[in-house]
Amino acid sequence: MEIMFLLSVLLSLVSIVCWIIILIKLFNFEGVGKGIFGIICGLYAFIWGWQKADAHNHKNIMIIWSICAVVNIILSFTSQ
């Protein structure tokens, strides 16, 4: 049980790092307004990241973020 919790924390930290990287790109390419919206609504940053993954060269970050999110959701359901 403790290992599952630590794995979930690690996956969450990796997800936050990916989110911050995408937020930096969002601020650079879309401006302050959309960047702030990406902070308030992480789902917007996630969707924008996938929409612009090829154009802005961050597909690997989006793949890592997606895998971390899915595995973390699976862990949260199986550890209860």
mmJSON file of the N, C-alpha and C atoms, coordinates in Angstrom:
{"data_MODEL":{"atom_site":{
"group_PDB":["ATOM","ATOM","ATOM","ATOM","ATOM","ATOM","ATOM","ATOM","ATOM","ATOM","ATOM","ATOM","ATOM","ATOM","ATOM","ATOM","ATOM","ATOM","ATOM","ATOM","ATOM","ATOM","ATOM","ATOM","ATOM","ATOM","ATOM","ATOM","ATOM","ATOM","ATOM","ATOM","ATOM","ATOM","ATOM","ATOM","ATOM","ATOM","ATOM","ATOM","ATOM","ATOM","ATOM","ATOM","ATOM","ATOM","ATOM","ATOM","ATOM","ATOM","ATOM","ATOM","ATOM","ATOM","ATOM","ATOM","ATOM","ATOM","ATOM","ATOM","ATOM","ATOM","ATOM","ATOM","ATOM","ATOM","ATOM","ATOM","ATOM","ATOM","ATOM","ATOM","ATOM","ATOM","ATOM","ATOM","ATOM","ATOM","ATOM","ATOM","ATOM","ATOM","ATOM","ATOM","ATOM","ATOM","ATOM","ATOM","ATOM","ATOM","ATOM","ATOM","ATOM","ATOM","ATOM","ATOM","ATOM","ATOM","ATOM","ATOM","ATOM","ATOM","ATOM","ATOM","ATOM","ATOM","ATOM","ATOM","ATOM","ATOM","ATOM","ATOM","ATOM","ATOM","ATOM","ATOM","ATOM","ATOM","ATOM","ATOM","ATOM","ATOM","ATOM","ATOM","ATOM","ATOM","ATOM","ATOM","ATOM","ATOM","ATOM","ATOM","ATOM","ATOM","ATOM","ATOM","ATOM","ATOM","ATOM","ATOM","ATOM","ATOM","ATOM","ATOM","ATOM","ATOM","ATOM","ATOM","ATOM","ATOM","ATOM","ATOM","ATOM","ATOM","ATOM","ATOM","ATOM","ATOM","ATOM","ATOM","ATOM","ATOM","ATOM","ATOM","ATOM","ATOM","ATOM","ATOM","ATOM","ATOM","ATOM","ATOM","ATOM","ATOM","ATOM","ATOM","ATOM","ATOM","ATOM","ATOM","ATOM","ATOM","ATOM","ATOM","ATOM","ATOM","ATOM","ATOM","ATOM","ATOM","ATOM","ATOM","ATOM","ATOM","ATOM","ATOM","ATOM","ATOM","ATOM","ATOM","ATOM","ATOM","ATOM","ATOM","ATOM","ATOM","ATOM","ATOM","ATOM","ATOM","ATOM","ATOM","ATOM","ATOM","ATOM","ATOM","ATOM","ATOM","ATOM","ATOM","ATOM","ATOM","ATOM","ATOM","ATOM","ATOM","ATOM","ATOM","ATOM","ATOM","ATOM","ATOM","ATOM","ATOM","ATOM","ATOM","ATOM","ATOM","ATOM","ATOM"],
"id":[1,2,3,4,5,6,7,8,9,10,11,12,13,14,15,16,17,18,19,20,21,22,23,24,25,26,27,28,29,30,31,32,33,34,35,36,37,38,39,40,41,42,43,44,45,46,47,48,49,50,51,52,53,54,55,56,57,58,59,60,61,62,63,64,65,66,67,68,69,70,71,72,73,74,75,76,77,78,79,80,81,82,83,84,85,86,87,88,89,90,91,92,93,94,95,96,97,98,99,100,101,102,103,104,105,106,107,108,109,110,111,112,113,114,115,116,117,118,119,120,121,122,123,124,125,126,127,128,129,130,131,132,133,134,135,136,137,138,139,140,141,142,143,144,145,146,147,148,149,150,151,152,153,154,155,156,157,158,159,160,161,162,163,164,165,166,167,168,169,170,171,172,173,174,175,176,177,178,179,180,181,182,183,184,185,186,187,188,189,190,191,192,193,194,195,196,197,198,199,200,201,202,203,204,205,206,207,208,209,210,211,212,213,214,215,216,217,218,219,220,221,222,223,224,225,226,227,228,229,230,231,232,233,234,235,236,237,238,239,240],
"type_symbol":["N","C","C","N","C","C","N","C","C","N","C","C","N","C","C","N","C","C","N","C","C","N","C","C","N","C","C","N","C","C","N","C","C","N","C","C","N","C","C","N","C","C","N","C","C","N","C","C","N","C","C","N","C","C","N","C","C","N","C","C","N","C","C","N","C","C","N","C","C","N","C","C","N","C","C","N","C","C","N","C","C","N","C","C","N","C","C","N","C","C","N","C","C","N","C","C","N","C","C","N","C","C","N","C","C","N","C","C","N","C","C","N","C","C","N","C","C","N","C","C","N","C","C","N","C","C","N","C","C","N","C","C","N","C","C","N","C","C","N","C","C","N","C","C","N","C","C","N","C","C","N","C","C","N","C","C","N","C","C","N","C","C","N","C","C","N","C","C","N","C","C","N","C","C","N","C","C","N","C","C","N","C","C","N","C","C","N","C","C","N","C","C","N","C","C","N","C","C","N","C","C","N","C","C","N","C","C","N","C","C","N","C","C","N","C","C","N","C","C","N","C","C","N","C","C","N","C","C","N","C","C","N","C","C","N","C","C","N","C","C"],
"label_atom_id":["N","CA","C","N","CA","C","N","CA","C","N","CA","C","N","CA","C","N","CA","C","N","CA","C","N","CA","C","N","CA","C","N","CA","C","N","CA","C","N","CA","C","N","CA","C","N","CA","C","N","CA","C","N","CA","C","N","CA","C","N","CA","C","N","CA","C","N","CA","C","N","CA","C","N","CA","C","N","CA","C","N","CA","C","N","CA","C","N","CA","C","N","CA","C","N","CA","C","N","CA","C","N","CA","C","N","CA","C","N","CA","C","N","CA","C","N","CA","C","N","CA","C","N","CA","C","N","CA","C","N","CA","C","N","CA","C","N","CA","C","N","CA","C","N","CA","C","N","CA","C","N","CA","C","N","CA","C","N","CA","C","N","CA","C","N","CA","C","N","CA","C","N","CA","C","N","CA","C","N","CA","C","N","CA","C","N","CA","C","N","CA","C","N","CA","C","N","CA","C","N","CA","C","N","CA","C","N","CA","C","N","CA","C","N","CA","C","N","CA","C","N","CA","C","N","CA","C","N","CA","C","N","CA","C","N","CA","C","N","CA","C","N","CA","C","N","CA","C","N","CA","C","N","CA","C","N","CA","C","N","CA","C","N","CA","C","N","CA","C","N","CA","C","N","CA","C","N","CA","C"],
"label_alt_id":[null,null,null,null,null,null,null,null,null,null,null,null,null,null,null,null,null,null,null,null,null,null,null,null,null,null,null,null,null,null,null,null,null,null,null,null,null,null,null,null,null,null,null,null,null,null,null,null,null,null,null,null,null,null,null,null,null,null,null,null,null,null,null,null,null,null,null,null,null,null,null,null,null,null,null,null,null,null,null,null,null,null,null,null,null,null,null,null,null,null,null,null,null,null,null,null,null,null,null,null,null,null,null,null,null,null,null,null,null,null,null,null,null,null,null,null,null,null,null,null,null,null,null,null,null,null,null,null,null,null,null,null,null,null,null,null,null,null,null,null,null,null,null,null,null,null,null,null,null,null,null,null,null,null,null,null,null,null,null,null,null,null,null,null,null,null,null,null,null,null,null,null,null,null,null,null,null,null,null,null,null,null,null,null,null,null,null,null,null,null,null,null,null,null,null,null,null,null,null,null,null,null,null,null,null,null,null,null,null,null,null,null,null,null,null,null,null,null,null,null,null,null,null,null,null,null,null,null,null,null,null,null,null,null,null,null,null,null,null,null],
"label_comp_id":["MET","MET","MET","GLU","GLU","GLU","ILE","ILE","ILE","MET","MET","MET","PHE","PHE","PHE","LEU","LEU","LEU","LEU","LEU","LEU","SER","SER","SER","VAL","VAL","VAL","LEU","LEU","LEU","LEU","LEU","LEU","SER","SER","SER","LEU","LEU","LEU","VAL","VAL","VAL","SER","SER","SER","ILE","ILE","ILE","VAL","VAL","VAL","CYS","CYS","CYS","TRP","TRP","TRP","ILE","ILE","ILE","ILE","ILE","ILE","ILE","ILE","ILE","LEU","LEU","LEU","ILE","ILE","ILE","LYS","LYS","LYS","LEU","LEU","LEU","PHE","PHE","PHE","ASN","ASN","ASN","PHE","PHE","PHE","GLU","GLU","GLU","GLY","GLY","GLY","VAL","VAL","VAL","GLY","GLY","GLY","LYS","LYS","LYS","GLY","GLY","GLY","ILE","ILE","ILE","PHE","PHE","PHE","GLY","GLY","GLY","ILE","ILE","ILE","ILE","ILE","ILE","CYS","CYS","CYS","GLY","GLY","GLY","LEU","LEU","LEU","TYR","TYR","TYR","ALA","ALA","ALA","PHE","PHE","PHE","ILE","ILE","ILE","TRP","TRP","TRP","GLY","GLY","GLY","TRP","TRP","TRP","GLN","GLN","GLN","LYS","LYS","LYS","ALA","ALA","ALA","ASP","ASP","ASP","ALA","ALA","ALA","HIS","HIS","HIS","ASN","ASN","ASN","HIS","HIS","HIS","LYS","LYS","LYS","ASN","ASN","ASN","ILE","ILE","ILE","MET","MET","MET","ILE","ILE","ILE","ILE","ILE","ILE","TRP","TRP","TRP","SER","SER","SER","ILE","ILE","ILE","CYS","CYS","CYS","ALA","ALA","ALA","VAL","VAL","VAL","VAL","VAL","VAL","ASN","ASN","ASN","ILE","ILE","ILE","ILE","ILE","ILE","LEU","LEU","LEU","SER","SER","SER","PHE","PHE","PHE","THR","THR","THR","SER","SER","SER","GLN","GLN","GLN"],
"label_asym_id":["A","A","A","A","A","A","A","A","A","A","A","A","A","A","A","A","A","A","A","A","A","A","A","A","A","A","A","A","A","A","A","A","A","A","A","A","A","A","A","A","A","A","A","A","A","A","A","A","A","A","A","A","A","A","A","A","A","A","A","A","A","A","A","A","A","A","A","A","A","A","A","A","A","A","A","A","A","A","A","A","A","A","A","A","A","A","A","A","A","A","A","A","A","A","A","A","A","A","A","A","A","A","A","A","A","A","A","A","A","A","A","A","A","A","A","A","A","A","A","A","A","A","A","A","A","A","A","A","A","A","A","A","A","A","A","A","A","A","A","A","A","A","A","A","A","A","A","A","A","A","A","A","A","A","A","A","A","A","A","A","A","A","A","A","A","A","A","A","A","A","A","A","A","A","A","A","A","A","A","A","A","A","A","A","A","A","A","A","A","A","A","A","A","A","A","A","A","A","A","A","A","A","A","A","A","A","A","A","A","A","A","A","A","A","A","A","A","A","A","A","A","A","A","A","A","A","A","A","A","A","A","A","A","A","A","A","A","A","A","A"],
"label_entity_id":["1","1","1","1","1","1","1","1","1","1","1","1","1","1","1","1","1","1","1","1","1","1","1","1","1","1","1","1","1","1","1","1","1","1","1","1","1","1","1","1","1","1","1","1","1","1","1","1","1","1","1","1","1","1","1","1","1","1","1","1","1","1","1","1","1","1","1","1","1","1","1","1","1","1","1","1","1","1","1","1","1","1","1","1","1","1","1","1","1","1","1","1","1","1","1","1","1","1","1","1","1","1","1","1","1","1","1","1","1","1","1","1","1","1","1","1","1","1","1","1","1","1","1","1","1","1","1","1","1","1","1","1","1","1","1","1","1","1","1","1","1","1","1","1","1","1","1","1","1","1","1","1","1","1","1","1","1","1","1","1","1","1","1","1","1","1","1","1","1","1","1","1","1","1","1","1","1","1","1","1","1","1","1","1","1","1","1","1","1","1","1","1","1","1","1","1","1","1","1","1","1","1","1","1","1","1","1","1","1","1","1","1","1","1","1","1","1","1","1","1","1","1","1","1","1","1","1","1","1","1","1","1","1","1","1","1","1","1","1","1"],
"label_seq_id":[1,1,1,2,2,2,3,3,3,4,4,4,5,5,5,6,6,6,7,7,7,8,8,8,9,9,9,10,10,10,11,11,11,12,12,12,13,13,13,14,14,14,15,15,15,16,16,16,17,17,17,18,18,18,19,19,19,20,20,20,21,21,21,22,22,22,23,23,23,24,24,24,25,25,25,26,26,26,27,27,27,28,28,28,29,29,29,30,30,30,31,31,31,32,32,32,33,33,33,34,34,34,35,35,35,36,36,36,37,37,37,38,38,38,39,39,39,40,40,40,41,41,41,42,42,42,43,43,43,44,44,44,45,45,45,46,46,46,47,47,47,48,48,48,49,49,49,50,50,50,51,51,51,52,52,52,53,53,53,54,54,54,55,55,55,56,56,56,57,57,57,58,58,58,59,59,59,60,60,60,61,61,61,62,62,62,63,63,63,64,64,64,65,65,65,66,66,66,67,67,67,68,68,68,69,69,69,70,70,70,71,71,71,72,72,72,73,73,73,74,74,74,75,75,75,76,76,76,77,77,77,78,78,78,79,79,79,80,80,80],
"pdbx_PDB_ins_code":[null,null,null,null,null,null,null,null,null,null,null,null,null,null,null,null,null,null,null,null,null,null,null,null,null,null,null,null,null,null,null,null,null,null,null,null,null,null,null,null,null,null,null,null,null,null,null,null,null,null,null,null,null,null,null,null,null,null,null,null,null,null,null,null,null,null,null,null,null,null,null,null,null,null,null,null,null,null,null,null,null,null,null,null,null,null,null,null,null,null,null,null,null,null,null,null,null,null,null,null,null,null,null,null,null,null,null,null,null,null,null,null,null,null,null,null,null,null,null,null,null,null,null,null,null,null,null,null,null,null,null,null,null,null,null,null,null,null,null,null,null,null,null,null,null,null,null,null,null,null,null,null,null,null,null,null,null,null,null,null,null,null,null,null,null,null,null,null,null,null,null,null,null,null,null,null,null,null,null,null,null,null,null,null,null,null,null,null,null,null,null,null,null,null,null,null,null,null,null,null,null,null,null,null,null,null,null,null,null,null,null,null,null,null,null,null,null,null,null,null,null,null,null,null,null,null,null,null,null,null,null,null,null,null,null,null,null,null,null,null],
"Cartn_x":[0.829,0.0,0.87,1.906,2.792,3.523,3.887,4.577,3.636,2.377,1.4,1.252,1.249,1.135,2.358,3.542,4.765,4.825,4.384,4.337,3.355,2.233,1.24,1.799,2.532,3.148,4.182,4.996,6.006,5.361,4.309,3.605,2.981,2.474,1.896,2.962,4.129,5.216,5.667,5.766,6.142,5.07,3.81,2.713,2.79,3.111,3.222,4.373,5.499,6.634,6.252,5.569,5.121,4.158,3.24,2.284,3.009,4.027,4.786,5.516,6.091,6.784,5.805,4.629,3.617,3.106,2.975,2.556,3.553,4.832,5.851,5.695,5.482,5.264,3.97,2.942,1.658,1.81,2.512,2.772,3.558,4.572,5.424,4.677,3.848,3.208,1.827,1.103,-0.283,-0.502,0.453,0.322,-0.103,-0.177,-0.432,-1.844,-2.823,-4.213,-4.457,-4.033,-4.219,-3.3,-2.138,-1.239,-1.852,-2.467,-3.136,-4.317,-5.033,-6.14,-5.623,-4.433,-3.815,-3.43,-3.123,-2.844,-4.138,-5.178,-6.467,-7.109,-7.036,-7.672,-6.598,-6.101,-5.055,-5.493,-6.789,-7.298,-7.095,-7.232,-6.98,-5.533,-4.604,-3.185,-2.917,-3.573,-3.405,-3.917,-5.101,-5.678,-4.855,-4.463,-3.629,-2.315,-1.751,-0.494,-0.6,-1.693,-1.857,-2.153,-2.908,-3.208,-1.955,-1.036,0.176,1.422,1.25,2.393,3.383,2.905,3.812,4.366,3.518,3.927,5.002,4.914,5.846,6.85,6.909,7.93,7.9,6.741,6.68,5.808,5.84,5.032,5.479,6.799,7.292,6.813,6.783,6.296,4.822,4.056,2.625,2.384,3.205,3.071,3.365,4.432,4.783,3.673,3.169,2.091,0.851,0.492,-0.693,-0.533,0.624,0.865,0.807,1.435,1.408,-0.021,-0.8,-2.184,-3.012,-2.892,-3.683,-3.267,-1.975,-1.5,-1.895,-1.834,-2.232,-3.721,-4.543,-5.977,-6.205,-5.525,-5.653,-5.215,-4.1,-3.62,-4.625,-5.258,-6.208,-7.433,-7.822,-8.964,-8.575,-7.379,-6.982,-6.478,-6.095,-5.545,-6.605,-7.855,-8.908,-9.408],
"Cartn_y":[-1.198,0.0,1.257,1.25,2.398,2.629,1.562,1.68,2.3,1.922,2.49,3.996,4.392,5.816,6.579,6.037,6.698,6.78,5.739,5.755,6.816,6.924,7.941,9.352,9.566,10.873,11.175,10.189,10.374,10.711,9.997,10.264,11.657,12.064,13.407,14.482,14.256,15.226,15.34,14.21,14.228,14.954,14.723,15.412,16.916,17.343,18.777,19.392,18.684,19.181,19.309,18.316,18.384,19.552,19.75,20.85,22.188,22.339,23.593,23.83,22.791,22.934,23.392,22.785,23.165,24.58,24.942,26.304,27.34,27.05,27.977,28.156,27.043,27.136,27.882,27.648,28.318,29.826,30.255,31.69,32.259,31.532,32.033,32.157,31.182,31.148,31.792,31.788,32.269,33.536,33.928,35.159,34.945,36.051,36.014,35.543,36.001,35.642,34.148,33.52,32.068,31.313,31.888,31.264,31.221,32.327,32.366,31.401,31.342,30.386,28.951,28.688,27.368,27.038,28.066,27.843,27.518,28.284,28.087,26.768,26.457,25.255,24.383,23.424,22.541,21.725,21.458,20.704,21.477,22.802,23.62,23.481,23.537,23.396,22.008,20.99,19.628,19.511,20.024,19.955,20.785,22.0,22.848,22.145,21.504,20.792,19.711,18.96,17.925,18.528,19.611,20.238,20.803,21.305,21.935,21.071,19.795,18.919,18.849,18.694,18.602,19.978,20.982,22.318,22.919,22.64,23.249,22.249,21.065,20.068,19.646,19.316,18.818,17.561,16.75,15.527,14.556,14.443,13.532,13.953,15.243,15.733,15.385,15.537,15.229,13.727,12.913,11.463,11.096,11.652,11.376,11.856,13.067,13.617,12.728,12.276,11.431,10.098,9.476,8.184,8.33,9.37,9.604,9.802,10.56,10.824,9.543,8.747,7.516,6.513,6.327,5.37,5.844,7.134,7.656,7.436,7.599,7.326,5.857,4.989,3.542,3.182,3.75,3.493,3.95,5.078,5.585,4.67,4.039,3.124,1.769,1.306,-0.024,-0.033,1.12,1.133,1.327,1.447,1.647,0.362],
"Cartn_z":[0.0,0.0,0.0,0.786,0.854,-0.468,-1.148,-2.434,-3.468,-3.428,-4.359,-4.123,-2.858,-2.529,-3.025,-2.797,-3.246,-4.767,-5.439,-6.895,-7.391,-6.71,-7.075,-6.876,-5.798,-5.549,-6.625,-6.977,-8.019,-9.364,-9.724,-10.974,-10.958,-9.809,-9.694,-9.877,-9.304,-9.453,-10.911,-11.586,-13.001,-13.812,-13.484,-14.176,-13.969,-12.763,-12.483,-13.268,-13.356,-14.126,-15.603,-16.141,-17.542,-17.734,-16.792,-16.864,-16.883,-16.04,-15.997,-17.315,-17.885,-19.174,-20.25,-20.286,-21.267,-20.982,-19.711,-19.38,-19.888,-19.764,-20.265,-21.771,-22.479,-23.929,-24.236,-23.439,-23.631,-23.467,-22.439,-22.251,-23.427,-23.883,-24.969,-26.296,-26.618,-27.927,-27.958,-26.846,-26.856,-26.042,-25.232,-24.468,-23.025,-22.316,-20.874,-20.549,-21.292,-21.0,-21.042,-22.117,-22.226,-21.274,-20.979,-20.014,-18.622,-18.22,-16.917,-16.901,-18.01,-18.098,-17.988,-18.542,-18.417,-16.991,-16.193,-14.77,-14.029,-14.324,-13.645,-14.063,-15.341,-15.881,-16.534,-15.775,-16.279,-17.483,-17.567,-18.71,-20.012,-19.943,-21.129,-21.578,-20.634,-20.966,-21.559,-21.027,-21.529,-22.967,-23.225,-24.572,-25.55,-25.144,-26.0,-26.299,-25.294,-25.491,-26.552,-26.545,-27.569,-28.937,-28.958,-30.246,-30.906,-30.133,-30.665,-30.494,-30.196,-29.895,-31.05,-32.259,-33.405,-33.8,-33.745,-34.174,-33.268,-31.97,-31.023,-30.452,-31.014,-30.659,-29.19,-28.671,-27.303,-27.185,-28.211,-28.207,-27.114,-26.888,-25.851,-24.462,-24.205,-22.914,-22.748,-23.811,-23.732,-23.541,-24.173,-23.986,-22.533,-21.979,-20.584,-19.657,-19.9,-19.071,-19.144,-20.329,-20.5,-19.794,-19.946,-19.297,-17.781,-17.259,-15.808,-15.315,-16.042,-15.63,-15.637,-16.692,-16.794,-15.724,-15.548,-14.536,-13.141,-12.887,-11.587,-11.325,-12.347,-12.196,-11.912,-12.629,-12.396,-10.979,-10.529,-9.176,-8.123,-8.357,-7.363,-7.244,-8.345,-8.273,-7.689,-7.97,-7.498,-6.063,-5.537,-4.189,-3.101,-3.487,-2.48,-1.914],
"occupancy":[1.0,1.0,1.0,1.0,1.0,1.0,1.0,1.0,1.0,1.0,1.0,1.0,1.0,1.0,1.0,1.0,1.0,1.0,1.0,1.0,1.0,1.0,1.0,1.0,1.0,1.0,1.0,1.0,1.0,1.0,1.0,1.0,1.0,1.0,1.0,1.0,1.0,1.0,1.0,1.0,1.0,1.0,1.0,1.0,1.0,1.0,1.0,1.0,1.0,1.0,1.0,1.0,1.0,1.0,1.0,1.0,1.0,1.0,1.0,1.0,1.0,1.0,1.0,1.0,1.0,1.0,1.0,1.0,1.0,1.0,1.0,1.0,1.0,1.0,1.0,1.0,1.0,1.0,1.0,1.0,1.0,1.0,1.0,1.0,1.0,1.0,1.0,1.0,1.0,1.0,1.0,1.0,1.0,1.0,1.0,1.0,1.0,1.0,1.0,1.0,1.0,1.0,1.0,1.0,1.0,1.0,1.0,1.0,1.0,1.0,1.0,1.0,1.0,1.0,1.0,1.0,1.0,1.0,1.0,1.0,1.0,1.0,1.0,1.0,1.0,1.0,1.0,1.0,1.0,1.0,1.0,1.0,1.0,1.0,1.0,1.0,1.0,1.0,1.0,1.0,1.0,1.0,1.0,1.0,1.0,1.0,1.0,1.0,1.0,1.0,1.0,1.0,1.0,1.0,1.0,1.0,1.0,1.0,1.0,1.0,1.0,1.0,1.0,1.0,1.0,1.0,1.0,1.0,1.0,1.0,1.0,1.0,1.0,1.0,1.0,1.0,1.0,1.0,1.0,1.0,1.0,1.0,1.0,1.0,1.0,1.0,1.0,1.0,1.0,1.0,1.0,1.0,1.0,1.0,1.0,1.0,1.0,1.0,1.0,1.0,1.0,1.0,1.0,1.0,1.0,1.0,1.0,1.0,1.0,1.0,1.0,1.0,1.0,1.0,1.0,1.0,1.0,1.0,1.0,1.0,1.0,1.0,1.0,1.0,1.0,1.0,1.0,1.0,1.0,1.0,1.0,1.0,1.0,1.0,1.0,1.0,1.0,1.0,1.0,1.0],
"B_iso_or_equiv":[0.0,0.0,0.0,0.0,0.0,0.0,0.0,0.0,0.0,0.0,0.0,0.0,0.0,0.0,0.0,0.0,0.0,0.0,0.0,0.0,0.0,0.0,0.0,0.0,0.0,0.0,0.0,0.0,0.0,0.0,0.0,0.0,0.0,0.0,0.0,0.0,0.0,0.0,0.0,0.0,0.0,0.0,0.0,0.0,0.0,0.0,0.0,0.0,0.0,0.0,0.0,0.0,0.0,0.0,0.0,0.0,0.0,0.0,0.0,0.0,0.0,0.0,0.0,0.0,0.0,0.0,0.0,0.0,0.0,0.0,0.0,0.0,0.0,0.0,0.0,0.0,0.0,0.0,0.0,0.0,0.0,0.0,0.0,0.0,0.0,0.0,0.0,0.0,0.0,0.0,0.0,0.0,0.0,0.0,0.0,0.0,0.0,0.0,0.0,0.0,0.0,0.0,0.0,0.0,0.0,0.0,0.0,0.0,0.0,0.0,0.0,0.0,0.0,0.0,0.0,0.0,0.0,0.0,0.0,0.0,0.0,0.0,0.0,0.0,0.0,0.0,0.0,0.0,0.0,0.0,0.0,0.0,0.0,0.0,0.0,0.0,0.0,0.0,0.0,0.0,0.0,0.0,0.0,0.0,0.0,0.0,0.0,0.0,0.0,0.0,0.0,0.0,0.0,0.0,0.0,0.0,0.0,0.0,0.0,0.0,0.0,0.0,0.0,0.0,0.0,0.0,0.0,0.0,0.0,0.0,0.0,0.0,0.0,0.0,0.0,0.0,0.0,0.0,0.0,0.0,0.0,0.0,0.0,0.0,0.0,0.0,0.0,0.0,0.0,0.0,0.0,0.0,0.0,0.0,0.0,0.0,0.0,0.0,0.0,0.0,0.0,0.0,0.0,0.0,0.0,0.0,0.0,0.0,0.0,0.0,0.0,0.0,0.0,0.0,0.0,0.0,0.0,0.0,0.0,0.0,0.0,0.0,0.0,0.0,0.0,0.0,0.0,0.0,0.0,0.0,0.0,0.0,0.0,0.0,0.0,0.0,0.0,0.0,0.0,0.0],
"pdbx_formal_charge":[null,null,null,null,null,null,null,null,null,null,null,null,null,null,null,null,null,null,null,null,null,null,null,null,null,null,null,null,null,null,null,null,null,null,null,null,null,null,null,null,null,null,null,null,null,null,null,null,null,null,null,null,null,null,null,null,null,null,null,null,null,null,null,null,null,null,null,null,null,null,null,null,null,null,null,null,null,null,null,null,null,null,null,null,null,null,null,null,null,null,null,null,null,null,null,null,null,null,null,null,null,null,null,null,null,null,null,null,null,null,null,null,null,null,null,null,null,null,null,null,null,null,null,null,null,null,null,null,null,null,null,null,null,null,null,null,null,null,null,null,null,null,null,null,null,null,null,null,null,null,null,null,null,null,null,null,null,null,null,null,null,null,null,null,null,null,null,null,null,null,null,null,null,null,null,null,null,null,null,null,null,null,null,null,null,null,null,null,null,null,null,null,null,null,null,null,null,null,null,null,null,null,null,null,null,null,null,null,null,null,null,null,null,null,null,null,null,null,null,null,null,null,null,null,null,null,null,null,null,null,null,null,null,null,null,null,null,null,null,null],
"auth_seq_id":[1,1,1,2,2,2,3,3,3,4,4,4,5,5,5,6,6,6,7,7,7,8,8,8,9,9,9,10,10,10,11,11,11,12,12,12,13,13,13,14,14,14,15,15,15,16,16,16,17,17,17,18,18,18,19,19,19,20,20,20,21,21,21,22,22,22,23,23,23,24,24,24,25,25,25,26,26,26,27,27,27,28,28,28,29,29,29,30,30,30,31,31,31,32,32,32,33,33,33,34,34,34,35,35,35,36,36,36,37,37,37,38,38,38,39,39,39,40,40,40,41,41,41,42,42,42,43,43,43,44,44,44,45,45,45,46,46,46,47,47,47,48,48,48,49,49,49,50,50,50,51,51,51,52,52,52,53,53,53,54,54,54,55,55,55,56,56,56,57,57,57,58,58,58,59,59,59,60,60,60,61,61,61,62,62,62,63,63,63,64,64,64,65,65,65,66,66,66,67,67,67,68,68,68,69,69,69,70,70,70,71,71,71,72,72,72,73,73,73,74,74,74,75,75,75,76,76,76,77,77,77,78,78,78,79,79,79,80,80,80],
"auth_comp_id":["MET","MET","MET","GLU","GLU","GLU","ILE","ILE","ILE","MET","MET","MET","PHE","PHE","PHE","LEU","LEU","LEU","LEU","LEU","LEU","SER","SER","SER","VAL","VAL","VAL","LEU","LEU","LEU","LEU","LEU","LEU","SER","SER","SER","LEU","LEU","LEU","VAL","VAL","VAL","SER","SER","SER","ILE","ILE","ILE","VAL","VAL","VAL","CYS","CYS","CYS","TRP","TRP","TRP","ILE","ILE","ILE","ILE","ILE","ILE","ILE","ILE","ILE","LEU","LEU","LEU","ILE","ILE","ILE","LYS","LYS","LYS","LEU","LEU","LEU","PHE","PHE","PHE","ASN","ASN","ASN","PHE","PHE","PHE","GLU","GLU","GLU","GLY","GLY","GLY","VAL","VAL","VAL","GLY","GLY","GLY","LYS","LYS","LYS","GLY","GLY","GLY","ILE","ILE","ILE","PHE","PHE","PHE","GLY","GLY","GLY","ILE","ILE","ILE","ILE","ILE","ILE","CYS","CYS","CYS","GLY","GLY","GLY","LEU","LEU","LEU","TYR","TYR","TYR","ALA","ALA","ALA","PHE","PHE","PHE","ILE","ILE","ILE","TRP","TRP","TRP","GLY","GLY","GLY","TRP","TRP","TRP","GLN","GLN","GLN","LYS","LYS","LYS","ALA","ALA","ALA","ASP","ASP","ASP","ALA","ALA","ALA","HIS","HIS","HIS","ASN","ASN","ASN","HIS","HIS","HIS","LYS","LYS","LYS","ASN","ASN","ASN","ILE","ILE","ILE","MET","MET","MET","ILE","ILE","ILE","ILE","ILE","ILE","TRP","TRP","TRP","SER","SER","SER","ILE","ILE","ILE","CYS","CYS","CYS","ALA","ALA","ALA","VAL","VAL","VAL","VAL","VAL","VAL","ASN","ASN","ASN","ILE","ILE","ILE","ILE","ILE","ILE","LEU","LEU","LEU","SER","SER","SER","PHE","PHE","PHE","THR","THR","THR","SER","SER","SER","GLN","GLN","GLN"],
"auth_asym_id":["A","A","A","A","A","A","A","A","A","A","A","A","A","A","A","A","A","A","A","A","A","A","A","A","A","A","A","A","A","A","A","A","A","A","A","A","A","A","A","A","A","A","A","A","A","A","A","A","A","A","A","A","A","A","A","A","A","A","A","A","A","A","A","A","A","A","A","A","A","A","A","A","A","A","A","A","A","A","A","A","A","A","A","A","A","A","A","A","A","A","A","A","A","A","A","A","A","A","A","A","A","A","A","A","A","A","A","A","A","A","A","A","A","A","A","A","A","A","A","A","A","A","A","A","A","A","A","A","A","A","A","A","A","A","A","A","A","A","A","A","A","A","A","A","A","A","A","A","A","A","A","A","A","A","A","A","A","A","A","A","A","A","A","A","A","A","A","A","A","A","A","A","A","A","A","A","A","A","A","A","A","A","A","A","A","A","A","A","A","A","A","A","A","A","A","A","A","A","A","A","A","A","A","A","A","A","A","A","A","A","A","A","A","A","A","A","A","A","A","A","A","A","A","A","A","A","A","A","A","A","A","A","A","A","A","A","A","A","A","A"],
"auth_atom_id":["N","CA","C","N","CA","C","N","CA","C","N","CA","C","N","CA","C","N","CA","C","N","CA","C","N","CA","C","N","CA","C","N","CA","C","N","CA","C","N","CA","C","N","CA","C","N","CA","C","N","CA","C","N","CA","C","N","CA","C","N","CA","C","N","CA","C","N","CA","C","N","CA","C","N","CA","C","N","CA","C","N","CA","C","N","CA","C","N","CA","C","N","CA","C","N","CA","C","N","CA","C","N","CA","C","N","CA","C","N","CA","C","N","CA","C","N","CA","C","N","CA","C","N","CA","C","N","CA","C","N","CA","C","N","CA","C","N","CA","C","N","CA","C","N","CA","C","N","CA","C","N","CA","C","N","CA","C","N","CA","C","N","CA","C","N","CA","C","N","CA","C","N","CA","C","N","CA","C","N","CA","C","N","CA","C","N","CA","C","N","CA","C","N","CA","C","N","CA","C","N","CA","C","N","CA","C","N","CA","C","N","CA","C","N","CA","C","N","CA","C","N","CA","C","N","CA","C","N","CA","C","N","CA","C","N","CA","C","N","CA","C","N","CA","C","N","CA","C","N","CA","C","N","CA","C","N","CA","C","N","CA","C","N","CA","C","N","CA","C","N","CA","C","N","CA","C","N","CA","C"],
"pdbx_PDB_model_num":[1,1,1,1,1,1,1,1,1,1,1,1,1,1,1,1,1,1,1,1,1,1,1,1,1,1,1,1,1,1,1,1,1,1,1,1,1,1,1,1,1,1,1,1,1,1,1,1,1,1,1,1,1,1,1,1,1,1,1,1,1,1,1,1,1,1,1,1,1,1,1,1,1,1,1,1,1,1,1,1,1,1,1,1,1,1,1,1,1,1,1,1,1,1,1,1,1,1,1,1,1,1,1,1,1,1,1,1,1,1,1,1,1,1,1,1,1,1,1,1,1,1,1,1,1,1,1,1,1,1,1,1,1,1,1,1,1,1,1,1,1,1,1,1,1,1,1,1,1,1,1,1,1,1,1,1,1,1,1,1,1,1,1,1,1,1,1,1,1,1,1,1,1,1,1,1,1,1,1,1,1,1,1,1,1,1,1,1,1,1,1,1,1,1,1,1,1,1,1,1,1,1,1,1,1,1,1,1,1,1,1,1,1,1,1,1,1,1,1,1,1,1,1,1,1,1,1,1,1,1,1,1,1,1,1,1,1,1,1,1]
}}}
